[in-house]
């Protein structure tokens, strides 16, 4: 389970960002775990879903969910199904699915 706490601060700020940006990333990192787990749990419940579906079901902004999905994908807890769905803005969104590894955290 400790993998869920392994937040890559490098990805949370710009490469040469100011110290204030890096400090903010370090401050936010511990709280990211809650959203990450929440997104994983909602996706597990839905089966296959887009970021918008996950955000809507969780009652959260897509802007708080989308980065968590990238983190979960990097951790191999979710996978891009290669399916796509048109969102409310007419853009195509990835359809995600929880991997076997990811199911260990939500079962």
C-alpha positions as CSV (number, residue, x, y, z in Angstrom):
1,X,0.0,0.0,0.0
2,X,2.9,2.3,0.5
3,X,3.1,2.9,-3.3
4,X,0.1,5.1,-3.0
5,X,2.2,7.5,-0.8
6,X,5.0,7.6,-3.3
7,X,4.2,11.0,-4.9
8,X,6.7,12.2,-7.5
9,X,7.1,15.8,-6.6
10,X,9.1,16.3,-9.8
11,X,5.8,15.9,-11.8
12,X,3.9,18.3,-9.5
13,X,5.8,21.4,-10.5
14,X,7.7,22.9,-13.5
15,X,11.3,21.7,-14.0
16,X,12.8,25.1,-13.1
17,X,9.9,26.4,-11.1
18,X,10.4,28.9,-8.3
19,X,11.0,27.7,-4.7
20,X,7.4,28.8,-3.8
21,X,6.0,26.4,-6.5
22,X,8.2,23.5,-5.2
23,X,7.2,24.3,-1.6
24,X,3.5,24.2,-2.6
25,X,4.0,20.9,-4.3
26,X,5.5,19.4,-1.1
27,X,2.7,20.8,1.0
28,X,0.0,19.4,-1.3
29,X,1.6,16.0,-1.9
30,X,0.4,14.3,1.3
31,X,-3.2,15.3,0.6
32,X,-3.1,14.0,-3.0
33,X,-3.4,10.5,-1.6
34,X,-7.0,11.0,-0.6
35,X,-8.1,12.1,-4.1
36,X,-6.0,9.4,-5.7
37,X,-7.7,6.7,-3.6
38,X,-11.1,8.3,-4.2
39,X,-10.6,8.3,-7.9
40,X,-9.4,4.7,-7.9
41,X,-12.4,3.6,-5.8
42,X,-14.9,5.4,-8.0
43,X,-13.3,3.9,-11.1
44,X,-13.4,0.4,-9.6
45,X,-17.1,0.9,-8.8
46,X,-17.9,2.2,-12.3
47,X,-15.8,-0.5,-14.1
48,X,-14.8,1.5,-17.1
49,X,-15.1,5.3,-17.1
50,X,-13.8,8.6,-18.4
51,X,-12.3,11.2,-16.2
52,X,-15.5,13.2,-16.5
53,X,-17.5,10.3,-15.4
54,X,-15.3,9.7,-12.4
55,X,-15.3,13.4,-11.4
56,X,-19.1,13.6,-11.8
57,X,-19.7,10.4,-9.7
58,X,-17.3,11.7,-7.0
59,X,-18.8,15.2,-7.0
60,X,-15.4,16.7,-7.8
61,X,-13.9,18.9,-10.5
62,X,-12.4,17.2,-13.5
63,X,-9.4,19.5,-12.8
64,X,-8.8,17.7,-9.5
65,X,-9.3,14.2,-11.0
66,X,-7.3,14.3,-14.2
67,X,-3.9,14.7,-12.6
68,X,-4.8,11.8,-10.2
69,X,-5.5,9.6,-13.2
70,X,-2.1,10.3,-14.6
71,X,-0.5,9.4,-11.3
72,X,-2.6,6.2,-11.0
73,X,-1.6,5.3,-14.6
74,X,2.1,5.9,-13.8
75,X,1.7,3.6,-10.8
76,X,0.1,0.9,-13.1
77,X,-3.1,0.9,-11.0
78,X,-5.2,2.0,-14.0
79,X,-4.9,1.5,-17.7
80,X,-6.1,3.2,-20.9
81,X,-8.6,0.8,-22.5
82,X,-8.0,2.6,-25.9
83,X,-11.7,3.3,-25.8
84,X,-12.8,6.9,-26.2
85,X,-15.9,8.9,-25.2
86,X,-17.0,12.3,-26.3
87,X,-17.3,14.7,-23.3
88,X,-19.7,17.6,-22.8
89,X,-17.3,19.9,-24.7
90,X,-17.1,17.7,-27.8
91,X,-13.6,16.4,-27.0
92,X,-12.6,12.8,-26.8
93,X,-11.7,11.4,-23.4
94,X,-9.8,8.2,-22.5
95,X,-11.8,5.4,-21.0
96,X,-9.9,4.0,-18.0
97,X,-10.1,0.7,-16.2
98,X,-8.6,-0.5,-12.9
99,X,-5.8,-3.1,-13.3
100,X,-5.4,-6.2,-11.3
101,X,-2.7,-4.4,-9.3
102,X,-5.1,-1.5,-8.7
103,X,-7.9,-3.8,-7.5
104,X,-5.7,-4.8,-4.6
105,X,-6.2,-1.3,-3.1
106,X,-10.0,-1.2,-3.5
107,X,-11.1,-4.7,-2.7
